[in-house]
Amino acid sequence: MMIDENMLRADLGALARECRALKNVLRTTWTRPMADEQRRLTRLRRKVTELCVLRASCRKRLHVRAVRDVEDVAAWHAAIAERVAKDYPLAQPDANEVGGAR
């Protein structure tokens, strides 16, 4: 699987920072309803897990060893990696750039 690993790592870092910031907000005393922040954190964590599955798949590894209600974890990983990899295409050089033509 050929993906843009630099973009993947950058997105993982940005999402991790966003998760940390939300978690810090949720750890303070709540003075208002925080359901929106809780839902946002859950969605972010799911996205981070999917990106980690993709990264592990590129290294021929499994990110998660057991998934609730899933018998074939390897197939689950492959399906997630295939779906998420579409967001990280490896940039192909233009024909003009390869040959040095001007």
Buried (B, 14 or more C-beta within 10 A) or exposed (E): EEBBBEBBEEBBEEBBEBBEEBEEEEEEEEEEEBEEBEEBBEEBBEBBEBBBBBBBBBEEEBBBEEEEEEEEBEEBBBEBBEEBBEBBEEEEEEEEEEEEEE
